[in-house]
Amino acid sequence: AQSVTQLGSHVSVSEGALVLLRCNYSSSVPPYLFWYVQYPNQGLQLLLKYTTGATLVKGINGFEAEFKKSETSFHLTKPSAHMSDAAEYFCAVSDQFYFGTGTSLTVIP
Amino acid sequence: NAGVTQTPKFRILKIGQSMTLQCTQDMNHNYMYWYRQDPGMGLKLIYYSVGAGITDKGEVPNGYNVSRSTTEDFPLRLELAAPSQTSVYFCASSFTSGDTQYFGPGTRLTVL
């Protein structure tokens, strides 16, 4: 069975600081991996996805994630946080029937 | 470019009442999904469909029913509403399994 673990339900960073949101998955086969973002009172939007090929995936709004099979991780990063990045972020795996519990990102001015 | 639409946006039900949450997509996607979102719990899959006439249970199907008579529509039925069904419900669709899912804006349901 597949599952997703997001470490840290709340993350706070200062504006301009590095954003790092952690996601680990368990899967017996190489998975498809996704990061979604949810702004208040909205549905989820795709940030980026990994299917096959290059392990460093670039997404929208300056976010990127690296697939590390040896660590079963797919952490999301952004070099410099912006106030508009404040939202809830969800990692999802393969057939997307499994979402992580989410990480709420707060950006401090 | 409507994408995935859901109605209603908000609803308050009394215990024991029933209702249908509507979901429509205009992208000709084969797959459609219903999730519920509770604080700190992420999204849990209720039901999904791989095409018209085909539905299957997800992780938390009890208390819900679905149908898929057309490619576009995937309504979620709540029978005998209970306070435990207070949640935000999201409908989503994708072209294939494993493809990007597109989400509707959600329905916030309160059962009192």
Chai-1 contact restraints between the chains, C-beta under 6 A:
chainA,res_idxA,chainB,res_idxB,connection_type,confidence,min_distance_angstrom,max_distance_angstrom,comment,restraint_id
A,Y32,B,G98,contact,1.0,0.0,6.0,A-B,restraint_1
A,G43,B,F90,contact,1.0,0.0,6.0,A-B,restraint_2
A,G43,B,F103,contact,1.0,0.0,6.0,A-B,restraint_3
A,G43,B,G104,contact,1.0,0.0,6.0,A-B,restraint_4
A,G43,B,P105,contact,1.0,0.0,6.0,A-B,restraint_5
A,G43,B,G106,contact,1.0,0.0,6.0,A-B,restraint_6
A,L44,B,F103,contact,1.0,0.0,6.0,A-B,restraint_7
A,L46,B,T100,contact,1.0,0.0,6.0,A-B,restraint_8
A,D95,B,S97,contact,1.0,0.0,6.0,A-B,restraint_9
A,D95,B,G98,contact,1.0,0.0,6.0,A-B,restraint_10
A,Q96,B,Q101,contact,1.0,0.0,6.0,A-B,restraint_11
A,F97,B,L45,contact,1.0,0.0,6.0,A-B,restraint_12
A,F99,B,G42,contact,1.0,0.0,6.0,A-B,restraint_13
A,F99,B,L43,contact,1.0,0.0,6.0,A-B,restraint_14
A,G100,B,G42,contact,1.0,0.0,6.0,A-B,restraint_15
A,T101,B,G42,contact,1.0,0.0,6.0,A-B,restraint_16
A,G102,B,G42,contact,1.0,0.0,6.0,A-B,restraint_17
